[in-house]
Amino acid sequence: MKPSSKKPADAIKAWMPLYVGDWLRDTLALDARRRDALLLIKMAYWVNQGPLTDSNDSMANIARVSAEGWMQIRPSLEPFFVVDGGYWRDEHLDAEIIKALENFAAQQNRTQKATAARLARQAQGRDVQRDVSRDVAHDEHTRAGEGDGEGPNREKGSDTNSVGETDPSWEDAA
């Protein structure tokens, strides 16, 4: 079984849950520049899979605004995070990251089990196929008249052998 080449952390970076109704409700009071900056910060948080460093230069770069622009919009974005200990934290995104990692691990586990079951069925199918081939060869051997005449191709009370010829030795026994 070949293990997945994707690490869970890398696999979930390709997408991020966005609950549109919640997003619109929570950001109605923001102008477009602040809303865009907030979305960029949340996406960076998701890709980073955790808190962002509370550095004005770094946050300005993430938000795609100048240092001066960052100082103007920062106060309106802070309430969406817990800014403490030198980091910007988002408890909702933390929970979503954990859920995504758990879902990815469960998916990998299901895939491994399904692959193992498929391989087992394939291996069993090859064994059954070999057994059937042996049985067919045995039947062909006995049908060709090479059996002892008492094999599975003869029925008691029948006056014909396996190829449909009348067998005189059975006429006397009846």
C-alpha positions in Angstrom: 0.0 0.0 0.0 1.5 3.3 -1.1 1.2 6.0 1.6 -0.1 9.4 0.5 2.5 11.8 -0.5 0.5 14.7 0.9 1.1 15.8 4.5 -2.1 16.7 6.3 -0.9 20.2 6.8 -0.1 20.7 3.1 -3.4 19.1 2.0 -5.7 21.5 3.8 -3.8 24.6 2.6 -5.5 24.3 -0.8 -8.9 25.4 0.5 -10.4 27.3 3.4 -14.0 27.3 4.7 -15.8 30.5 4.2 -19.3 30.7 5.6 -20.7 33.5 3.3 -23.7 34.4 5.5 -21.5 34.8 8.6 -18.8 36.7 6.6 -21.3 39.2 5.2 -23.0 39.7 8.6 -19.7 40.2 10.4 -18.1 42.5 7.8 -21.1 44.7 6.9 -19.6 47.7 8.8 -16.2 47.4 7.0 -15.4 49.3 3.9 -13.9 47.4 0.9 -10.3 48.0 1.9 -10.8 46.7 5.4 -12.9 43.8 4.3 -10.2 42.8 1.7 -7.4 43.2 4.3 -9.4 41.0 6.8 -9.9 38.3 4.2 -6.2 38.3 3.3 -5.2 38.1 6.9 -7.6 35.2 7.5 -6.3 33.4 4.4 -2.7 33.9 5.6 -3.8 32.6 9.0 -5.2 29.5 7.3 -2.1 28.9 5.2 0.1 29.4 8.2 -2.2 27.1 10.1 -2.1 29.3 13.2 -1.4 32.6 14.7 0.3 35.4 12.8 3.1 37.5 14.3 2.0 40.9 15.6 4.4 42.9 13.5 3.0 46.0 11.8 5.3 45.5 8.8 4.3 41.9 8.4 0.6 42.5 8.8 0.8 45.4 6.3 2.4 43.1 3.8 -0.3 40.4 4.4 -3.1 43.0 4.1 -1.4 44.5 1.0 -1.4 48.0 2.3 1.3 50.5 3.2 2.6 50.8 6.7 0.6 54.0 7.1 -2.5 52.4 5.6 -2.1 49.5 8.1 -2.0 51.8 11.1 -5.3 53.3 9.8 -7.1 50.0 9.4 -5.6 48.0 12.3 -8.0 49.3 15.0 -11.0 48.1 12.9 -9.5 44.6 12.3 -8.3 43.8 15.8 -11.8 42.9 17.1 -11.9 40.0 14.7 -8.9 38.5 16.5 -7.4 38.0 19.9 -4.2 40.0 19.8 -2.1 38.9 22.7 1.4 37.8 23.4 2.8 39.1 20.1 0.3 37.1 17.9 -3.0 37.6 16.2 -5.2 34.6 17.0 -8.5 33.5 15.5 -10.2 30.9 17.7 -12.8 30.1 15.0 -10.1 29.4 12.4 -8.1 27.4 14.9 -11.2 25.2 15.4 -11.7 24.9 11.6 -8.0 24.0 11.1 -8.3 21.2 13.7 -11.5 20.0 12.1 -9.9 20.0 8.7 -6.8 18.1 9.9 -9.1 15.5 11.6 -11.2 15.1 8.5 -8.1 14.6 6.3 -6.7 12.0 8.7 -10.1 10.2 8.7 -10.1 10.3 4.9 -6.6 8.9 4.7 -7.6 6.1 7.2 -10.7 5.2 5.1 -8.7 5.2 1.9 -6.1 2.9 3.4 -8.8 0.5 4.7 -10.5 0.5 1.3 -7.2 -0.1 -0.5 -6.4 -3.0 1.8 -9.8 -4.5 1.3 -9.5 -4.1 -2.5 -6.1 -5.8 -2.5 -7.4 -8.6 -0.3 -10.4 -9.1 -2.7 -8.0 -9.2 -5.7 -5.7 -11.7 -4.0 -8.7 -13.8 -3.0 -10.0 -13.6 -6.6 -6.7 -14.9 -7.9 -6.9 -17.9 -5.5 -10.5 -18.6 -6.5 -9.6 -18.3 -10.2 -6.8 -20.8 -9.7 -9.1 -23.3 -7.9 -11.7 -23.0 -10.6 -9.0 -23.6 -13.2 -8.0 -26.8 -11.4 -11.6 -27.9 -11.1 -12.2 -27.3 -14.8 -9.1 -29.2 -15.8 -10.1 -32.2 -13.5 -13.6 -32.2 -15.0 -12.2 -32.2 -18.6 -9.9 -35.1 -17.6 -12.8 -37.2 -16.3 -15.1 -36.4 -19.2 -12.6 -37.5 -21.7 -13.1 -41.1 -20.4 -9.9 -41.2 -18.5 -11.7 -41.6 -15.2 -12.6 -44.9 -13.5 -16.2 -44.9 -14.7 -17.5 -44.4 -11.2 -16.6 -40.7 -11.0 -18.9 -37.7 -10.7 -19.8 -37.9 -14.4 -21.7 -41.2 -13.9 -25.1 -41.4 -12.2 -26.4 -44.6 -10.7 -29.2 -45.9 -12.9 -28.0 -44.2 -16.0 -27.1 -46.4 -19.0 -24.9 -43.7 -20.6 -21.5 -42.6 -19.8 -20.3 -38.9 -19.6 -20.1 -38.6 -23.4 -23.6 -40.0 -24.0 -22.6 -43.5 -25.1 -24.5 -46.5 -23.9 -22.5 -48.5 -21.4 -23.4 -52.1 -21.5 -21.9 -52.8 -18.0 -24.6 -50.8 -16.4 -27.5 -52.6 -18.2 -26.8 -55.8 -16.2 -26.7 -54.0 -12.9 -30.2 -52.5 -13.4 
